[in-house]
Amino acid sequence: MISKTKNIVYSVVVWGLALIWLIPFYWIIRSALMNMSQIFAYPPVVFPDPIEWKNFSKALTALPFTSYFKNTTFIVITCVAGIMVSCSISAYGFSRIQWKFRDTVFYILMSSIMLPYFATLIPNFIMWTKLGLTNTFVPLTLPSWFGMGTASIFGGGMFNIFLLRQFFRSVPRELDEAAYVDGAGHFVIFTKIILPLSKPALICVGLFTFLNTWNDFINPLIYLSSEKKYTIQLGLRTFIGMFNSQWNLLMVASLTAIVPVLILFFIGQRYFIEGIATTGLKG
């Protein structure tokens, strides 16, 4: 009886928190479908009447959002692919291959997580400027192929290497030994054993990278100067400057930027939770 009561209380609390989280998202949708008089009406209008579908066409044609989405999608796909390849290979080297000073190098690498991103911002910008690669997608995508992801609260690519290393260490060593007996090398073990067993962690890394890259504002702001190369976040900032008093159109633009993230998260949430829950079981 006590256990059943605890489950009921737990469910009520979880549903209550979920509803609180959904209120701002619903308010965005509601505002995107209203005219300005309804948005600022008092008492607040909960359901739009009439529904202003024309807000979407008006907002999405005011600026070249299609181009912004294409640019962002290209950068995101390139970064996700780069991080998945470079970080998984690095993590395999740190977890399954014995070499001199391996742990020392790993600890030095992990210590770079504590280095603030803005401490390296100016040197990086000077480097890309000297190479003549500013106002291109190269500074936004190339570092991901060397284990350096978009800066975030999780430490970018370094955190991804740590996450995958911990997951790879939880895979039984007996599988490697059996593969060695059959004549397999590191490449076969990595591609045929480790990667297939690490789908939750890889999807988790992919989701982190997607979120960080899709929501990245500071890097495109620094490196991109041509409007035709803007990402969705720069497009939203430009939109705010043009339509700062038209909240219904601002909500439409914000909603279109949020929806892809929500769709991807709901598709991969099972693997995301599993990847976080099972990472680090073996130190």
N, C-alpha and C positions, 0 to 999 in steps of 0.2 A: 504494500500500500504506500509506504514511504517512497519507495523507488518510483512508483507510478506518479506520485505527486511531484517529485523532483523533475521527472520528464516533462510533465505538463508545464511547470514553472519555467523550465529551460526553454520549451517551445514558445511559450508566450513572450519571454524576454527576447529570443532570437527574432521572432516575427515582428515584435515591436521595434527593435533596432533596424530591421530590414525596411520597415515602413518609413522610419525616420530618414534613412539613407535615400529612399526613393522620392521623398518629397521635393528636394531641389531638382531632381531629374524631371519629375512630373511638371514642376513649375516652368522649366525650360520649354517643354513640349506645349504646355498650355499657353505660354506667352508667344511662342512661335506661330500659333494659330489664331492670334487675336489682332485686333487693330489697337492703336495707341489709346483710344478712349477706354477700352475694356481693361487694358493692362493697369491703368492708374485709377480705375473705378473704386469707389468705397461705398459699401463693404466690398471686399475683393471678389471678383468673378472667378468661380472655380472652374466652370466649363465654358469654353468659348462658344458664343452664339451671336452672329453666325461664324462658321469656321472660315478663316481667311487663307485658303489654299494658295492664293496668288502671292503671299509673302515669300514662298519658296522660290518661285520663278523670279520674283523681283530681287531677292537677296543674292541668289546664285548667279544671276546675270549681271549684277552691278560690277563685279570684278571677275576676272578669268579663273574661277575656282576649279574648273576642269583641269586647267594647266597646273594649278597648285597641287591638286590631288595626284596628277601624273608624276610631278616632280617628287612629291613626298613618297609615293608608292615605290618609285625607282630607288630612292635613297634607302627606304626601309628594307626592301627586298635584298639590296646589295649588302647592307649592314648585317642583317640577320644571317645571310649566307656566310659572310666573312667571319662573324663571331662563332657560328656553329662549327666551321671548319678549323679556324685557328685555335679557339679555346679548347675544343675537344682534343686536338692533337697535343696541345700543351699539357692539358690535364692528364692525358695518357702517359706522357713522358714523366710527369711528376708522381704518378701513382703506381705504374706497372713496370717501369724500367729502372734498374739500379745503376746509378752512375755517381761519380765522385762529386761531393758538395751539392747533391741534389736538394736536400732539405734546406741547406743554407741559401741556395738560390731561390728556393720557394719562399722562404721567410722574407728575404729581401724584396721579392716581388710583391708579397702581400703587404709589406710595410708601405708600399707606394699608395695603397688605398687611403692612408691617412693624409696624403699630400693633397691640399685643396686644388680643385680644378683651375681656379683663377690664378694660382701661383704659376702655372705653366701657360696661361692664355697668351700673354704677350710674346714669349719666345716662340710658341707655335705659330702665331700669326706672322711674325717676322720671317720664320722659316718658309712658310707657304708663299709669302710675298716674294721672297728672294727666288723661289722656284717658279714664280709666275703662274701659280695655280689658284690664286684667289678668284672669286666670281666663277668658280667651277664646282662641280660636285666632288672633286677628288679629296679635298680636306675633310669632307663629311663622310666619305665612304672608305677610302684607302686604309685609314688606321684600324678599321674593324678586321681587316685581313691579317693584322699582326697582333691580334689579341687586345686591341685598345678600343673598347666600345665607347658609346656616348657617355659623358660624365653624368652621374646620377647619385642619389643617396646610397646606392648599393656599390659604388666604387667602379662602375663601368665594367670593362672587360676583365679586370683583375678579380672582381667578385665572381664572374662567370667561370673563370678558371678554378677558383676555389670551390665553387659549387660542384662542378663536374669532377674535380679531383676527389672530393669527399665521396661522391656517388660511386666513382670507379673503384675506390678502395673497398667499398662494401661488396663488390662482386667477388665471389670465391676464387682464390688463387688456383684451386684445383682445376678449374676450367682452362687456365693458361697452361698448366703443366700437362694436361691431357692433349692440348693442341700441340705443344712442343714435341711430345712423343710421336704424334702423327706427322711431324715434319713442318708444322706451320711456323711462320715467322711473326714478327710484331705487326706487320701490315694486315695479315689475315686475322690475327687475334683481335686487332683493333676494329676492323670492319665487319667481321663475321660473328664476334662474340660480345665485345664490350659495347659497341654502338647499339645493336639490337636490344640488349638488356638495359640500356640506359635511356629509353625513349621518354620516360617521365621527366628526367633531369634535363634532357635536350629540349623538350617542349617548354619546360620552365624557363630555360635560358632564352629560348626563342621569344617567349612572351615578354620577358624582361626587356630584351633588346628592342622588340617591336614598340613597347610602350615608351621606352626612353627616346627612341629615334623619332617616333611619330609626334611626341610632345616636345621635342627639342626646339627651343626658341633661340638660345644664345648663340649656338654655332652657325646656323643659317644667317642670323642677324650680322655676325661678324664677317663671314666669308662671302656672302652673296650680296651683290649690289644691283644686279639686273632684275627687274620685276618679273620678267618671263621665267626666271629660274627660282622664284620664291616658293617656299614650302607652304603648307596649309597654315602653320602657326604664324608665319610672317604675313600671309594673306589675311588672317583674322585680325592681326594688329593693324594692318592698313585699313581694313574694313571698319574697325572701331574709330579710327581717325576720321573716316568719311561719314559714318552714320552713328555718331556717338549719342544722338538724341532719339534715334529710331530703334527702340528696344526690341520690338517684334522682329525686325530684320537681323539684329544682333543675335537674338536667340536662335533664329534659323541657321545662321552661319556657325554658331557654336554647336548646335545640335548635329549638323552634318560632320563636324570634326570629331564628335564624341562617339557617334554610332559605330564606325568601324572598330574602334577599340572595344566597345561593349560586345559586339558580335564575336570578335576573336576571343575575348575572355570567356564568354559563355561556352564557346565551342571547346576551348582547351582547359576549362577550369578543373576538370577531374585530374588531368595530367599535371596541372600546375600544383594542386594541393598535394598530390602523391609525390611529386618531385621534391617539394619542400619538406614533407613529412619524413621521407626516407633518406634524405641527404644528411650525411654526418653521423650515420649509425656506427661507423667505424672511424676512429680518429687517425 
